[in-house]
Amino acid sequence: MSEVNNQFNLPVNQLPKRWYNLAADLPEPLPPPTDPEEGPSRLEMLPKFLLKSVLKQESSTDRWINIPEGIRELFIQAGRPRPLMRALRLEKALKLPDNIRLYYKREDLSPTGSHKVNTALAQTYYAAKEGFPEVTTETGAGQWGSALAYAASLNGLKCRVFWVRAAYRWKPGRRTLMNLFGADVFASPSKETEFGRKLLKENPQHVGSLGIAISEGIEDALNRDGSIYCLGSVLSHVLLHQTVIGLETIEQFKIAEDNPTLLIGCFGGGSNFGGFSLPFIGEVLQGKRECNFLAAQSEASPNLVKGKYIYDHGDHAGLTPLLKMYSLGHDVEMPEIWAEGIRYSAAAPIMSAVRKMDMLDAVAYPVDEVHVYSQARRFIQTEGFLPAPESSYGVCAAIDKALEFKEKGEDAVIAFNVSGHGFLDMQAFAKPLKLE
Ligand SMILES: Cc1ncc(COP(=O)(O)O)c(C=O)c1O
């Protein structure tokens, strides 16, 4: 019997010891955060709701930042390093020639089902070290809320989660999971904050948005003694923590004796795709490799595709400083989609800078999601793993691209990040399916 080699695994002792910071290799410094012309200084407010450790990382230009031993232990406990797999069965189903190969990284294997655990463990570790007994946060898909609830529990902290109502309503399983970890969970807009109460008064049926939930999380942290806010995407320190994904993948491609020519991932605020791609982007900037990058988005929130490169707030109420990023406007209305986690108005400043340098391509799929879940189903039926609705966008783009390369007769080694699993999101797959 022939042996199939479809898994490229790193031993535990090769878990990265340092995070990679692209800021060190950018040809120009990242535009710094600023204050709006009106209202109180948001920059002065930052240390009141963000951890000292992450604020230091946020503005660091050191290329490598050591991962504290305590965080490495937590990563190992959470099952890192995670496998890189070759999609041999999918390749066969797509009838790809030998010169087009597909690989995927399995962030779906985390305890709560997504890459979000990587930064949740880091942030709660720092919160405990800095003496905070409680963390507050927002969540869109519920993946970040679950990850923070889990990580808070491991680090002995209380946790409060403001969850975009659109997803809160149809994911009771994720709510139970967060409660199991001991977190308090509120549908956002909520009655817990002044901002939430104002929005509910205007519209009691408000479905919420990630930008609104962020505003509520920040307001809550500012008003509660001993509480500190943690963010699940967008900011540079979050993407920094996620670079373990890409750093592992670089080593795994050495074991596979192959080299990716195109990296793909779904993209909301940019944390999974940033974590996956930034170490590769760094090597491209250092002249060590050639590779292209593609972000898969929804037309509901095509921040990279249709956004403007402007200074904007990261939250709906405008509590954050202004960040230079591709944005659709911090208070933009976006239609509901099943992949709630990618429905966000702006792209991480560091990924926006990469986009501005023409190194990052982006595609946005229609709001009906029919094509995305049809392509995801080809992956599910061949590889057998269930991607999260969000991750399905990356899977879809990888299949679309592979078929495009086949049509053109070009070589390609495509690697995509399966940022999470969809076991607690079954309705997304069941409801809208009028598949192609
Ligand atoms: C599984 C999964 N993938 C991707 C995303 C999108 O976020 P980001 O672009 O920060 O990775 C989310 C957000 O909730 C998610 O839950």
The ligand as an SDF file (V2000), in Angstrom:
LIG
                    3D

 16 16  0  0  0  0  0  0  0  0999 V2000
  -13.2780   31.5670   12.4850 C   0  0  0  0  0  0  0  0  0  0  0  0
  -13.0760   33.0100   12.1690 C   0  0  0  0  0  0  0  0  0  0  0  0
  -12.3230   33.3390   11.0970 N   0  0  0  0  0  0  0  0  0  0  0  0
  -12.1210   34.6180   10.7520 C   0  0  0  0  0  0  0  0  0  0  0  0
  -12.7050   35.6580   11.4510 C   0  0  0  0  0  0  0  0  0  0  0  0
  -12.4940   37.0610   10.9780 C   0  0  0  0  0  0  0  0  0  0  0  0
  -11.6840   37.8200   11.8000 O   0  0  0  0  0  0  0  0  0  0  0  0
  -10.1920   38.1610   11.4000 P   0  0  0  0  0  0  0  0  0  0  0  0
  -10.2320   38.8290   10.0530 O   0  0  0  0  0  0  0  0  0  0  0  0
   -9.7320   39.0520   12.4640 O   0  0  0  0  0  0  0  0  0  0  0  0
   -9.4500   36.8660   11.3400 O   0  0  0  0  0  0  0  0  0  0  0  0
  -13.4760   35.3740   12.5840 C   0  0  0  0  0  0  0  0  0  0  0  0
  -14.0460   36.4550   13.3980 C   0  0  0  0  0  0  0  0  0  0  0  0
  -14.8060   36.2650   14.2910 O   0  0  0  0  0  0  0  0  0  0  0  0
  -13.6780   34.0130   12.9360 C   0  0  0  0  0  0  0  0  0  0  0  0
  -14.4200   33.6850   13.9890 O   0  0  0  0  0  0  0  0  0  0  0  0
  1  2  1  0
  2  3  1  0
  2 15  2  0
  3  4  2  0
  4  5  1  0
  5  6  1  0
  5 12  2  0
  6  7  1  0
  7  8  1  0
  8  9  2  0
  8 10  1  0
  8 11  1  0
 12 13  1  0
 12 15  1  0
 13 14  2  0
 15 16  1  0
M  END
$$$$
